[in-house]
Amino acid sequence: MIEIRNLAYTAKTEEGEKEILRGVDLDIPDGRLIVVTGPNGGGKSTLARLVAGIAKPSGGSIVFDGRDITGASITERARLGIGFAFQQPVRFKGLKVMDLLAIAAGRTLPKSEACDYLVSVGLCANDYLQREVNSSLSGGELKRIEIATVIAKASKVSIFDEPEAGIDLWSFQSLIDTFRNMRRTIADSSIVIISHQERILAIADEIVVIKDGLIARHGPKAAVLPSLIGTSMAAPGCPKFGRGDAPVITEGKIHA
């Protein structure tokens, strides 16, 4: 369980300091899939980065399973069981996808298991296992491979920052199925997804709405989602594919 108390973050900009988060209180219990949404610039991704240890808060605390990790590094948090998938995945020249999955899992993986991780994110395993994680892969391919590594790591808390970015319509459905399967086997772990997509919001146990650096609303999906439908915080799919189907999304733009 993660307990966030009075969490604040101030960024330095050319115009001076800017408050991004202003005293956020949030519990992320075990066994739950939580989707965080809200207007652009509201602080969603910043919250995820603070929990993962990528950024340091200017105030407040983060407690993980009873341990204060506010000052812990990203490496320490990863070892404790906090996994993070970036909006823009990192490339690793010379490292093959098979090796990256094994590193994430912390053990040698049989080919069949590595294939399962890739298939779960919509990739044909035989086409990717021996490829290098470098510039030959598209942004969407890198995104799906990174999500596969988070799944392989089996973290106690898995954080996905806008996983739909760069994912095409058909792969998006595979991604939804992946999150559903993760939810079914969640046990004593938890999943946090930052997203605007209605289809992702629809599989949440709880929805958190962050606006202007504060939690504007938090509650069960049934109580929160109806008020978000039709707003920018719950973007539907492309109309020609029907509500809930996802178009390709790149750099914040929607392409049918």
N, C-alpha and C positions, 0 to 999 in steps of 0.2 A: 504493500500500500504506500502511496505517496501522499504526503500531507504538505500542502503549500499554504504558507501563512504570510499575509501582508507583503507579498512579493512585488517589488518595484524594479523598474529598469529605466535609466535615463541615458539616451544616446547623445553623443557629441556630433553636431552638424556644423556646416559652414556658418549657419546663422546663430549658432550657440547650442545650448543644451535643449533636448526635447524629451519630455516624458512619454515613454512608450507604454509602460505598465505602471499602474498607480494603486498599489495595495490590493493584489489579487489573493483571495482565499479560495482554495479548491482542494477537495479530497479525490484521489483516484484510487478507488478500492480494487482489491483483487477480484478476478472473475468478471470483469466488466469491459465492454467495448464502448469507449467514449469518443464522440466526434466533437471537435471544437470548430466552430464556424463564426462568422461575423464579417463586417465590412473590411475591405482592404485597408491596411494601415492601422487596424484596431489593436494589434498586438498578439495575434494568434501564433504566428511562427516564432515570434520572440519568446513567448511562453514555452514553446516546445524546445527551443535552443537553450533556454535557461535550465530546464529540467534535465536535458542531456549533458549539460556542462560545457556547451560550445561558447556560451556567453556567461558573464558573471553578473548577478543582480546588484543593484545599488542599495537594496534594502530587502528585509524579509528573510524567510527561511524555507528550506526544502528538506523534508525528512522522508527517508526511504526505509521502510520496514524498521522503524524505530531509531534509525541512525541519521544524524544530521549530516547531510551531504552538501550543504550550501557552498562550502569552500572546496569541495572535492573536484578533481580534474575530470575531463571527459574519459580518460583511460581508467581511472578509479571507478567511475560510474559504470563503464562498460563491463568491468570485471565483476561488479556487484549485480549486474543483470539488466542494465538499461541500454536498449538498442535504439538506434536512430537512423532513419532513411532520409537523406537530403532531397531538397527540391532539385538541385543540380548535382548529380552523382560525380564522384571523383574517378578519374582514369588512372590505371596502373600499368604503365608500359612494361612488358616482359612478364606479366603475371596472367596466367590463364584462368578462365572462368572456373574450371574444376578446382584449381588450387585456391581461388578466392572463397569458394563455398566451403572447402575443407578448413581453411583458416577461421571462417566464421563459426563453423560447427565445433572447432577445437579438437578435431580428430580426423583420421583418414576416412573418407567417405566411399562406400561402394558406388559404382557408377549408377546403379539403379536408383539409389537414394538421391544422388545429385540430379539425376534426370527428373525425379519427382518435383524437386524444388523449382526447376526451370519450367516444367510443364504447368505448374501451379500459377505461374505469372504469365502464361501465354506464349512461351518460347519453345521451339522445337529443340529438344536437348541435344540431339546429335549434331545440330548446326552450330552449337555454341560452346560445348564443354571444353574444346581444345583451342578456342579463340582467345586472343589476348584482350584484356580489359583496357583497350586503348582507343585512339581516335578513329579506328576503323568501325567502331560501333556508333550507332546513332544515339541521340539523347534519349529517345524512348527505350531503346534496347538497354542502355546503361541503367535507366531507371528501374526497369523490370529485374535486371540482374541484382541491383542493390536490394530491392525488396526481397528477392530470393535469399540473399545473404542474411537479412534480418530474420526471416523465417527459419533458416538453418541454425542460427544462433540460439533460437528458443529462449529469448530473453524473458525476464520476469515482467518487464515493461517494454513494449515495442511501440515506438513513436514513428508515425509516418507523416511527413510534411507534404501535403498536397500530392498524394501518390498518383492521382489521375493526370498530372501534367505530362504531356508528350505521349500519352497512351491513346491508341486508336480505338475505335468503337468496339471491335470484336475482342481485343485484348482487355478492354475495360470490363467486359462481362466476366472474363476469366479472373480479373483482379477482384471483382465483387465476390465471386465464388471462393476465392482464396481467403478473403476476410471472413466470409461465413464459416469456412472450415476451421480457421483459426479460432473463431468465437466458440465453436462447438467443443474444441479441445483446450479451452483457455485455462481451465483448472484454477491454480493459485496465481496466475499471471494476469496481466491486463494489456489492453491495446488502446492507444490514443491516436486518432487520425485527425489531421488538420484538413478540412475540405469544405468546398461550397456545393459539392455535387449532391443532388437530391437522393440519388440511388445509394450513396454512401451514408447519408444522414438516415436513410430508411432502415439500415441494418444496425444502428446504434442501440445500446441499452440506455445511454444518457446523452443528452446534447448540451453543450456549453456554448453560449453566445458571448463573445467578447467584443466590446465596442468602446472606443475611446479609452483603451487601457484598463477597462474594468469589466467584470462579469455582469452583463446585462440580464442574463437569464441562464438558469441551470436546472435541469430536471429530467424526468423520464421522457423518452422519445414521444410517447403518446401525448404528453402534455405540451411539449415544445414545438415539435415539427409542424403541426397544422398552422401555426402562426407564421412560419417561415416560408411556406409554399408560395411561390410566385414572387419572392423577393430575391435579391442578389445573393442572399445567404443560403439559398437552396436552389441552385440553378438546375433546371430540368435539362433533359437531353434535347437533341435536335428534333424538331417537330416531325420531320419526314420519316424518322425512325420510331417515333412514338415517345411518350413521356417516359423518362427514366433511362432511355438509351443515351449513351455518352458519345459525343463527337470527339474529334481530335482536339486536344487543348494544348497549345504551346504559347509560352510567354504571356499567359493571361488572356489570350485571344481564343475564341471558339471557332472551329472550322468544321463544317458539315462533312 
